[in-house]
């Protein structure tokens, strides 16, 4: 059923199909009150349900559900009512719906099975280990993100344990729901079962979907709540049902509790309402604002937490997002180009091209006089996210919600573009063939991504944690803390080690990861403040190669650590190998910590150890 393609009446009144493309023709039988539209939609749903209903029952339904004008339109005197579907019509509709569901089920089932099998043998990701540590310290907010993921993993840990498969079970469920929502939104807007299936197939084949959106981190639930909010807003504006705005406010609230990046979606929805002649009337109604108030109310506990921490998490983002302004014009253009290349890798070139097509066509329809409202809606719920992070940079996956929505727009735009093209090379191509080829190319990139990731460094991580346990066994566990200069090393040790020390902390941070400079502070859980462990012991773990281009040997660390402890043992060296490169770790047994001073993080004397001016960044995470 194509809900968004009804013609507009001559009086300019909208009556349910609010995203329909405007028509300058005379008003048809659908230019009626909202109540009549609801009854007509109900009759259409009954028709398409595939139920076996005899002719007399169908006529009674038609009489009760449809207004007189719709029942008599086109009916010849004394003849068979052409509006009453024949048995063949019912069977054809039922068969089409069945095929549509089979396509969707096959895509989703294949995604779930492949992901579940891979998760059984892949090691835990650094982000997963870090967020699992946070579950030991439940609170209303965290430095990098709001608290939804921590509470999700806390519940999963209690119910399913802490295996990589268990930690990812929530993300697998959320991403599966996202695929279903992609299909539902496409069907609701365009009413094309093949296009909806192709949009779902392309999204399911992307490298970002098969890797990042299956890990136990904050993006999978954010993606689901993003699409769910869109769907509920569509329900509100297409059916003139104000109550859906409240449901959209709730899902947007959960979306905000996943990641602050999601703040872009309400802005996009407001921009759509502002620019849409048909739906602008919602800005004069209370329901959208009340829905947004629900979103704000759900975020208040986290906002209070931010206020108690002097808004440092937000200020950190505000200080780092304008970092692109340090470049001159050539440097900035290179900066943008690198970001686009990274996005092409995580989306695959074919996926990125389709996303760009969806945004471009949506922008064209938004600027065009009497443009298609369907593409206007998809444009404003995708383009702001993509444009913001293209301009400001950041990780390649940060704009993924926008790209997902633009892929829906692309699948809707392809039939229109191909029907109008004069380019001979495109003659004979169908949207189905283009989408299938794009999905195949995306799968090739996905296979390459998963091959690079391998087991996630599981063997090296277990080896390092085992060495920490061995050193810890020779020390009083209740008075010993695991510490590192690296934000992630304590997390990965926490996940794989058998023994539990008194706590974990960050110390001697003479280097920083470019994207994790917030690890500079020990004020945020799960780190124990250094001031509180004076007189206690440490097992200090550090990697020889730093993420900001230094290789710090054992001699540097021995010299750095010695003044801060009563006694310092010889380092235990752990050698691993990841993606063909050697990794060297040092594990120091340190007794009697004297406490921090102003020079504990001093970086002087590092210049002679620099090996590169570039940050080493995980090629999958960016």
C-alpha positions as CSV (number, residue, x, y, z in Angstrom):
1,X,0.0,0.0,0.0
2,X,1.4,3.3,-1.1
3,X,0.4,5.8,1.6
4,X,2.3,8.8,0.3
5,X,1.2,9.1,-3.3
6,X,-2.3,10.5,-3.0
7,X,-3.1,13.7,-5.1
8,X,-3.6,16.9,-3.3
9,X,-7.0,18.7,-3.6
10,X,-7.4,22.0,-5.3
11,X,-8.1,23.8,-2.0
12,X,-4.7,22.9,-0.8
13,X,-6.0,20.8,2.1
14,X,-3.9,17.8,3.2
15,X,-5.7,14.7,4.3
16,X,-3.5,12.0,5.5
17,X,-1.0,11.5,2.7
18,X,1.2,14.3,3.8
19,X,4.3,13.2,2.0
20,X,2.6,12.8,-1.3
21,X,4.0,14.5,-4.3
22,X,1.7,17.5,-5.0
23,X,-0.6,17.5,-7.9
24,X,-2.1,20.4,-9.7
25,X,-5.0,18.3,-11.1
26,X,-8.6,18.2,-9.9
27,X,-9.4,16.7,-6.6
28,X,-10.0,13.0,-6.7
29,X,-12.0,10.8,-4.3
30,X,-9.2,11.2,-1.8
31,X,-9.6,14.9,-1.2
32,X,-11.7,14.3,1.9
33,X,-11.7,14.5,5.7
34,X,-9.2,12.6,7.8
35,X,-11.9,10.2,9.0
36,X,-12.7,9.1,5.5
37,X,-9.1,8.7,4.7
38,X,-8.7,6.4,7.7
39,X,-11.6,4.3,6.6
40,X,-10.3,4.1,3.1
41,X,-6.8,3.0,4.4
42,X,-8.6,0.4,6.6
43,X,-10.3,-1.1,3.5
44,X,-7.0,-1.1,1.6
45,X,-5.4,-3.0,4.5
46,X,-8.2,-5.6,4.5
47,X,-7.8,-6.0,0.7
48,X,-4.1,-6.5,1.0
49,X,-4.3,-8.9,4.0
50,X,-4.9,-11.9,1.7
51,X,-7.8,-13.2,3.8
52,X,-10.3,-15.4,2.1
53,X,-13.5,-13.4,2.3
54,X,-16.6,-14.0,0.2
55,X,-18.2,-11.4,-2.0
56,X,-21.0,-10.5,0.4
57,X,-18.7,-9.9,3.3
58,X,-16.4,-7.8,1.1
59,X,-19.4,-5.7,0.0
60,X,-20.5,-5.2,3.6
61,X,-16.9,-4.1,4.6
62,X,-16.9,-1.8,1.6
63,X,-20.2,-0.3,2.7
64,X,-19.1,0.3,6.3
65,X,-15.5,1.4,5.7
66,X,-15.9,3.6,2.5
67,X,-17.9,6.8,2.0
68,X,-20.6,6.7,-0.6
69,X,-18.6,8.7,-3.2
70,X,-15.8,6.2,-3.1
71,X,-18.3,3.2,-3.2
72,X,-20.2,4.6,-6.3
73,X,-17.2,6.0,-8.2
74,X,-16.9,4.3,-11.5
75,X,-19.7,1.8,-10.9
76,X,-21.7,1.0,-14.0
77,X,-25.5,0.8,-13.6
78,X,-26.8,-2.7,-13.3
79,X,-23.3,-4.3,-13.6
80,X,-20.7,-5.8,-11.3
81,X,-19.1,-3.4,-8.9
82,X,-15.6,-2.9,-10.3
83,X,-14.4,-1.7,-6.9
84,X,-15.0,-5.1,-5.4
85,X,-11.7,-7.1,-5.8
86,X,-12.0,-10.4,-7.5
87,X,-10.5,-13.6,-6.1
88,X,-7.6,-13.2,-8.5
89,X,-6.9,-9.8,-7.1
90,X,-6.9,-11.0,-3.6
91,X,-4.6,-13.9,-4.5
92,X,-2.2,-11.6,-6.4
93,X,-2.0,-9.2,-3.4
94,X,-1.4,-12.0,-1.0
95,X,1.3,-13.6,-3.2
96,X,3.1,-10.2,-3.5
97,X,3.0,-9.6,0.2
98,X,4.3,-13.1,0.9
99,X,7.2,-12.7,-1.5
100,X,8.0,-9.3,0.2
101,X,8.1,-10.9,3.6
102,X,10.2,-13.8,2.3
103,X,12.8,-11.4,0.8
104,X,13.0,-9.5,4.1
105,X,13.2,-12.6,6.3
106,X,15.9,-14.1,4.1
107,X,18.1,-11.0,4.3
108,X,17.6,-10.6,8.0
109,X,18.2,-14.3,8.7
110,X,21.4,-14.4,6.7
111,X,22.7,-11.4,8.5
112,X,21.9,-12.8,11.9
113,X,23.4,-16.3,11.2
114,X,26.6,-14.9,9.7
115,X,27.1,-12.4,12.5
116,X,26.3,-14.9,15.3
117,X,28.8,-17.5,13.9
118,X,31.6,-14.8,13.6
119,X,30.9,-13.6,17.1
120,X,31.6,-17.0,18.6
121,X,35.3,-16.9,17.7
122,X,36.1,-13.1,17.5
123,X,37.8,-11.7,20.6
124,X,36.4,-8.8,22.5
125,X,36.9,-5.3,21.0
126,X,38.7,-2.6,23.0
127,X,35.5,-0.5,23.2
128,X,33.5,-3.5,24.5
129,X,36.0,-4.2,27.2
130,X,36.0,-0.5,28.2
131,X,32.3,-0.2,28.4
132,X,32.1,-3.5,30.3
133,X,34.4,-2.0,32.9
134,X,32.0,0.9,33.2
135,X,29.2,-1.5,34.3
136,X,31.0,-1.7,37.7
137,X,30.3,2.0,38.2
138,X,26.7,2.8,37.2
139,X,25.9,6.5,37.1
140,X,23.8,9.0,35.1
141,X,26.6,9.9,32.6
142,X,30.0,9.0,31.3
143,X,32.8,11.1,29.8
144,X,32.5,9.8,26.2
145,X,28.8,9.1,25.9
146,X,25.6,9.1,27.9
147,X,24.7,6.0,29.9
148,X,22.3,3.9,27.8
149,X,25.0,1.4,26.7
150,X,26.4,0.9,30.2
151,X,22.9,-0.1,31.5
152,X,22.4,-2.3,28.5
153,X,25.6,-4.2,29.1
154,X,24.9,-4.3,32.8
155,X,21.7,-6.2,32.1
156,X,23.3,-8.5,29.5
157,X,26.1,-9.3,32.0
158,X,23.6,-10.3,34.6
159,X,21.5,-12.4,32.2
160,X,24.0,-13.9,29.6
161,X,27.5,-13.4,31.0
162,X,30.5,-11.6,29.5
163,X,31.5,-13.7,26.5
164,X,32.0,-11.6,23.3
165,X,28.8,-13.2,21.9
166,X,26.8,-12.2,25.0
167,X,28.2,-8.6,24.9
168,X,27.2,-8.3,21.3
169,X,23.8,-9.9,21.6
170,X,22.1,-6.6,22.3
171,X,23.8,-4.9,19.3
172,X,22.9,-7.8,17.1
173,X,19.2,-7.5,18.2
174,X,19.3,-3.7,17.7
175,X,20.9,-3.9,14.2
176,X,18.4,-6.6,13.2
177,X,15.6,-4.3,14.2
178,X,17.3,-1.5,12.2
179,X,17.2,-3.6,9.0
180,X,13.5,-4.2,9.5
181,X,12.9,-0.5,10.1
182,X,14.8,0.3,6.9
183,X,12.4,-1.9,5.0
184,X,9.4,-0.5,6.9
185,X,10.3,3.1,6.2
186,X,11.0,2.4,2.6
187,X,7.7,0.7,2.2
188,X,5.8,3.4,4.0
189,X,7.3,6.2,1.9
190,X,7.5,4.6,-1.6
191,X,5.2,1.6,-1.4
192,X,7.6,-0.5,-3.5
193,X,8.3,-4.0,-2.1
194,X,11.3,-4.6,-4.4
195,X,12.8,-1.2,-3.6
196,X,12.4,-1.8,0.1
197,X,14.0,-5.2,-0.2
198,X,16.9,-3.8,-2.2
199,X,17.4,-1.0,0.4
200,X,17.5,-3.5,3.2
201,X,19.9,-5.8,1.2
202,X,22.4,-2.9,0.5
203,X,22.4,-1.8,4.2
204,X,22.8,-5.4,5.4
205,X,25.8,-5.9,3.1
206,X,27.8,-2.8,4.2
207,X,31.1,-3.3,6.0
208,X,30.0,-0.9,8.8
209,X,26.9,-3.0,9.3
210,X,28.7,-6.3,9.5
211,X,31.4,-5.1,11.8
212,X,30.9,-1.9,13.8
213,X,27.1,-2.2,14.2
214,X,27.5,-5.7,15.6
215,X,29.9,-4.8,18.4
216,X,28.8,-4.1,21.9
217,X,29.0,-0.3,21.7
218,X,26.6,2.7,21.5
219,X,26.0,3.0,17.8
220,X,23.7,0.0,17.2
221,X,21.0,1.2,19.7
222,X,21.4,4.8,18.5
223,X,20.8,3.6,14.9
224,X,17.7,1.7,15.9
225,X,16.2,4.6,17.9
226,X,17.0,7.0,15.0
227,X,15.0,4.9,12.5
228,X,12.3,4.3,15.0
229,X,11.9,8.0,15.7
230,X,11.7,8.6,11.9
231,X,9.0,5.9,11.5
232,X,6.9,7.4,14.3
233,X,7.1,10.9,12.9
234,X,6.0,9.5,9.5
235,X,3.1,7.9,11.3
236,X,2.2,11.2,12.9
237,X,2.3,13.3,9.7
238,X,0.8,10.8,7.3
239,X,-2.1,9.8,9.4
240,X,-2.7,13.1,11.3
241,X,-2.3,11.2,14.6
242,X,-0.8,13.6,17.1
243,X,-0.2,10.9,19.7
244,X,2.7,9.5,17.6
245,X,4.7,12.6,18.4
246,X,4.8,11.5,22.1
247,X,6.1,8.1,21.1
248,X,8.7,9.7,18.8
249,X,9.7,11.8,21.8
250,X,10.3,8.7,23.9
251,X,12.4,6.9,21.2
252,X,14.3,10.2,20.6
253,X,15.0,10.3,24.3
254,X,16.5,6.8,24.3
255,X,18.5,7.8,21.1
256,X,19.9,10.8,22.9
257,X,20.9,8.6,25.9
258,X,23.0,6.6,23.4
259,X,25.1,9.3,21.9
260,X,25.1,13.1,21.6
261,X,25.5,12.9,17.9
262,X,21.8,12.0,17.7
263,X,20.9,15.6,18.5
264,X,21.2,16.2,14.8
265,X,17.9,14.3,14.0
266,X,15.5,16.6,15.9
267,X,17.1,19.5,14.1
268,X,16.6,17.8,10.8
269,X,12.9,17.0,11.5
270,X,12.4,20.7,12.5
271,X,14.0,21.8,9.2
272,X,11.7,19.5,7.3
273,X,8.6,20.9,9.0
274,X,9.8,24.4,8.4
275,X,10.5,23.9,4.6
276,X,7.5,21.7,3.9
277,X,4.4,23.6,2.7
278,X,2.2,20.6,3.5
279,X,3.5,19.8,7.0
280,X,4.4,23.2,8.2
281,X,1.1,23.4,10.1
282,X,2.6,21.0,12.7
283,X,4.8,23.9,13.9
284,X,1.6,25.6,15.1
285,X,0.5,22.6,17.1
286,X,1.6,21.6,20.6
287,X,2.3,17.9,20.0
288,X,5.8,18.2,18.3
289,X,7.0,20.4,21.1
290,X,5.5,18.2,23.8
291,X,7.3,15.2,22.2
292,X,10.5,17.1,22.3
293,X,9.9,18.0,25.9
294,X,9.7,14.3,26.7
295,X,13.1,13.9,25.0
296,X,14.6,16.7,27.1
297,X,13.1,15.3,30.3
298,X,14.6,11.9,29.7
299,X,18.0,13.5,29.4
300,X,17.8,15.7,32.5
301,X,19.6,13.2,34.9
302,X,22.6,13.0,32.4
303,X,22.5,16.8,32.1
304,X,22.8,17.1,35.9
305,X,25.7,14.7,35.9
306,X,27.4,16.8,33.2
307,X,26.8,19.9,35.3
308,X,28.4,18.3,38.4
309,X,31.5,17.6,36.2
310,X,31.6,21.2,34.9
311,X,30.3,20.1,31.5
312,X,33.7,18.7,30.6
313,X,32.4,15.9,28.3
314,X,30.5,18.5,26.2
315,X,33.3,21.1,26.4
316,X,35.8,18.4,25.2
317,X,33.7,17.8,22.1
318,X,33.3,21.6,21.5
319,X,37.1,22.1,21.8
320,X,37.9,19.2,19.5
321,X,35.2,19.4,16.8
322,X,36.5,22.8,15.5
323,X,40.0,21.3,15.3
324,X,39.7,21.4,11.5
325,X,40.1,25.2,11.6
326,X,43.8,24.8,12.2
327,X,44.4,23.9,8.6
328,X,45.1,26.2,5.7
329,X,42.9,25.7,2.6
330,X,45.0,23.0,0.9
331,X,45.4,21.2,4.2
332,X,41.7,21.4,4.9
333,X,40.8,20.0,1.5
334,X,43.2,17.2,2.1
335,X,41.6,16.7,5.6
336,X,38.1,16.4,4.0
337,X,39.3,14.1,1.2
338,X,40.8,11.7,3.8
339,X,37.6,11.7,5.7
340,X,35.6,10.9,2.6
341,X,38.0,8.1,1.7
342,X,37.6,6.5,5.1
343,X,33.8,6.7,4.7
344,X,34.0,5.0,1.4
345,X,35.9,2.2,3.0
346,X,33.4,1.6,5.9
347,X,30.4,2.0,3.5
348,X,32.2,0.5,0.4
349,X,32.6,2.8,-2.7
350,X,29.3,1.5,-4.1
351,X,27.4,2.1,-0.8
352,X,28.9,5.6,-0.6
353,X,27.9,6.4,-4.2
354,X,24.3,5.3,-3.6
355,X,24.3,7.4,-0.4
356,X,25.6,10.4,-2.3
357,X,22.9,9.8,-5.0
358,X,20.2,9.7,-2.3
359,X,21.3,13.0,-0.7
360,X,21.8,14.7,-4.0
361,X,18.4,13.8,-5.4
362,X,16.8,14.6,-2.1
363,X,18.4,18.0,-2.1
364,X,17.2,18.6,-5.6
365,X,13.7,17.8,-4.7
366,X,13.9,19.9,-1.6
367,X,15.0,23.0,-3.5
368,X,12.7,22.3,-6.4
369,X,9.4,24.2,-6.5
370,X,6.6,21.7,-5.7
371,X,9.3,19.1,-5.0
372,X,8.6,15.6,-3.8
373,X,7.8,15.7,-0.1
374,X,9.0,12.1,0.3
375,X,12.6,13.0,-0.7
376,X,12.4,16.2,1.3
377,X,11.8,14.3,4.5
378,X,14.6,11.8,3.8
379,X,17.0,14.6,2.8
380,X,16.5,16.5,6.1
381,X,16.8,13.4,8.2
382,X,20.1,12.4,6.5
383,X,22.0,15.3,4.9
384,X,22.7,17.4,8.1
385,X,24.4,14.4,9.8
386,X,26.5,13.6,6.7
387,X,27.4,17.2,5.9
388,X,28.4,18.1,9.5
389,X,30.9,15.3,9.9
390,X,32.2,15.8,6.3
391,X,33.0,19.4,7.2
392,X,34.3,18.7,10.7
393,X,35.9,15.3,10.3
394,X,35.9,12.7,13.0
395,X,35.6,8.9,12.9
396,X,34.3,7.5,9.6
397,X,31.3,5.8,11.3
398,X,30.0,8.9,13.0
399,X,27.6,9.9,10.1
400,X,26.4,6.3,9.5
401,X,22.7,7.1,10.5
402,X,22.6,9.7,7.8
403,X,24.0,7.4,5.2
404,X,21.5,4.7,6.1
405,X,18.6,7.0,5.5
406,X,20.1,8.4,2.3
407,X,20.4,4.8,1.0
408,X,16.6,4.5,1.4
409,X,16.2,7.7,-0.6
410,X,18.6,6.3,-3.3
411,X,16.5,3.2,-3.7
412,X,13.4,5.4,-4.1
413,X,15.1,7.7,-6.6
414,X,16.6,5.1,-8.9
415,X,13.4,4.2,-10.7
416,X,12.6,7.9,-11.4
417,X,16.2,8.6,-12.5
418,X,16.4,5.6,-14.8
419,X,13.1,6.3,-16.4
420,X,14.2,9.8,-17.3
421,X,17.8,9.3,-18.2
422,X,19.1,9.8,-21.8
423,X,22.5,8.2,-21.1
424,X,22.6,5.1,-23.3
425,X,24.9,3.2,-21.0
426,X,22.2,3.2,-18.4
427,X,19.5,2.0,-20.8
428,X,18.4,-1.5,-19.9
429,X,19.5,-1.2,-16.3
430,X,17.0,-1.6,-13.5
431,X,17.0,-0.4,-9.9
432,X,17.1,-4.1,-8.9
433,X,20.2,-4.8,-10.9
434,X,22.0,-1.7,-9.6
435,X,21.2,-2.5,-6.0
436,X,22.2,-6.1,-6.4
437,X,25.5,-5.1,-7.9
438,X,26.1,-2.5,-5.1
439,X,25.3,-5.1,-2.5
440,X,27.8,-7.6,-4.0
441,X,30.5,-5.0,-4.2
442,X,29.8,-4.0,-0.6
443,X,30.1,-7.7,0.5
444,X,33.5,-7.8,-1.1
445,X,34.6,-4.9,1.1
446,X,32.9,-6.5,4.1
447,X,34.9,-9.7,3.6
448,X,38.1,-7.7,3.4
449,X,37.2,-5.8,6.6
450,X,36.5,-9.0,8.5
451,X,39.8,-10.5,7.2
452,X,41.8,-7.5,8.5
453,X,40.1,-7.7,11.8
454,X,40.7,-11.4,12.3
455,X,40.1,-12.5,15.8
456,X,40.5,-9.0,17.2
457,X,43.9,-9.6,18.7
458,X,42.4,-12.2,21.1
459,X,45.6,-14.3,21.5
460,X,47.8,-11.3,22.3
461,X,45.3,-9.9,24.8
462,X,45.0,-13.2,26.6
463,X,48.8,-13.5,26.7
464,X,49.2,-10.0,28.2
465,X,46.4,-10.6,30.8
466,X,48.0,-13.8,31.8
467,X,51.3,-12.1,32.4
468,X,49.6,-9.4,34.5
469,X,48.0,-12.2,36.5
470,X,51.3,-13.9,37.1
471,X,52.9,-10.6,38.4
472,X,49.8,-9.9,40.4
473,X,50.1,-13.3,42.1
474,X,53.4,-12.3,43.7
475,X,51.9,-9.1,45.2
476,X,49.1,-8.5,47.8
477,X,46.1,-8.3,45.5
478,X,43.9,-6.3,47.8
479,X,46.5,-3.5,47.8
480,X,47.5,-3.6,44.2
481,X,46.1,-1.7,41.2
482,X,46.5,-2.2,37.5
483,X,47.6,1.0,35.8
484,X,48.7,2.1,32.3
485,X,49.4,5.2,30.3
486,X,47.1,3.9,27.6
487,X,43.3,4.3,28.1
488,X,42.4,0.9,26.7
489,X,45.0,-1.4,28.1
490,X,43.5,-1.7,31.6
491,X,40.2,-2.5,30.0
492,X,41.5,-5.3,27.9
493,X,43.5,-6.7,30.9
494,X,40.3,-6.5,33.0
495,X,38.4,-8.6,30.5
496,X,40.8,-11.5,30.1
497,X,42.5,-11.7,33.5
498,X,41.5,-14.3,36.1
499,X,42.4,-12.3,39.2
500,X,40.8,-9.0,40.3
501,X,43.1,-6.3,41.7
502,X,41.9,-3.6,44.0
503,X,41.2,-1.4,41.1
504,X,42.3,0.2,37.8
505,X,43.8,3.6,37.0
506,X,45.6,5.8,34.5
507,X,49.0,7.1,35.3
508,X,52.2,8.5,33.6
509,X,50.3,9.7,30.6
510,X,53.1,11.0,28.5
511,X,51.3,10.2,25.3
512,X,47.7,10.5,24.1
513,X,45.6,8.9,21.5
514,X,44.4,11.6,19.2
515,X,40.7,10.6,19.6
516,X,41.0,9.8,23.3
517,X,42.6,12.8,24.8
518,X,39.9,12.7,27.5
519,X,41.8,9.7,29.0
520,X,44.1,12.3,30.4
521,X,42.0,12.6,33.5
522,X,41.5,10.0,36.2
523,X,38.4,11.7,37.6
524,X,35.9,9.5,35.7
525,X,35.0,5.9,36.4
526,X,36.3,3.2,36.2
527,X,39.6,4.8,37.1
528,X,40.7,5.1,40.7
529,X,42.1,8.6,41.4
530,X,45.9,8.5,41.9
531,X,45.7,10.5,45.1
532,X,43.8,7.7,46.8
533,X,46.3,4.9,46.2
534,X,49.4,6.5,47.7
535,X,51.3,3.9,49.6
536,X,49.7,1.0,47.6
537,X,51.2,-1.1,44.8
538,X,50.8,-1.1,41.0
539,X,51.2,-3.5,38.1
540,X,52.0,-1.0,35.4
541,X,51.3,-2.1,31.8
542,X,52.4,-0.2,28.7
543,X,53.0,-0.8,25.0
544,X,56.4,0.1,23.5
545,X,54.8,1.8,20.5
546,X,52.5,4.7,21.4
547,X,49.5,5.9,19.3
548,X,51.0,9.3,18.7
549,X,54.2,8.2,17.0
550,X,56.8,7.3,19.7
551,X,58.5,4.1,20.5
552,X,59.4,4.3,24.2
553,X,61.9,1.5,25.3
554,X,62.1,-0.3,28.6
555,X,64.9,2.1,29.7
556,X,62.7,5.1,29.3
557,X,59.9,3.6,31.5
558,X,62.3,2.4,34.2
559,X,63.7,5.9,34.5
560,X,60.3,7.4,34.5
561,X,58.7,5.1,37.1
562,X,61.6,4.7,39.6
563,X,61.2,8.1,41.4
564,X,57.5,7.4,42.2
565,X,57.9,4.0,43.9
566,X,59.7,2.5,46.9
567,X,60.8,-0.4,44.7
568,X,60.6,-1.2,41.0
569,X,61.1,-4.6,39.6
570,X,62.6,-5.5,36.2
571,X,59.9,-5.4,33.4
572,X,58.4,-8.6,32.1
573,X,58.3,-8.3,28.3
574,X,55.3,-9.7,26.3
575,X,55.7,-10.0,22.6
576,X,52.7,-10.4,20.4
577,X,51.7,-10.0,16.7
578,X,48.7,-8.3,15.2
579,X,48.0,-7.8,11.5
580,X,51.5,-8.8,10.6
581,X,53.1,-6.3,13.0
582,X,55.0,-7.0,16.2
583,X,53.7,-5.6,19.5
584,X,55.9,-5.3,22.6
585,X,54.4,-4.8,26.0
586,X,56.2,-4.1,29.3
587,X,54.7,-5.3,32.7
588,X,56.3,-3.6,35.7
589,X,55.8,-4.7,39.4
590,X,55.8,-1.5,41.4
591,X,55.6,-1.3,45.2
592,X,54.9,1.6,47.5
593,X,53.5,4.4,45.2
594,X,54.6,7.8,46.6
595,X,51.7,9.7,45.0
596,X,51.4,12.0,42.0
597,X,53.1,15.3,41.4
598,X,53.1,18.0,38.7
599,X,55.7,16.1,36.7
600,X,54.0,12.7,36.5
601,X,52.7,13.4,33.0
602,X,55.7,15.4,31.9
603,X,56.5,14.9,28.2
604,X,60.0,16.5,28.1
605,X,62.7,14.3,26.7
606,X,60.4,12.4,24.3
607,X,61.6,13.9,21.0
608,X,64.4,11.4,20.5
609,X,62.0,8.5,20.6
610,X,59.6,9.9,17.9
611,X,59.3,7.6,14.9
612,X,56.5,9.4,12.9
613,X,54.5,12.6,12.9
614,X,51.3,10.7,12.3
615,X,48.9,9.1,14.8
616,X,48.7,5.4,14.5
617,X,45.0,4.7,14.2
618,X,43.2,1.3,13.9
619,X,42.5,0.9,10.2
620,X,39.0,-0.4,11.0
621,X,38.0,2.0,13.7
622,X,39.6,5.1,12.1
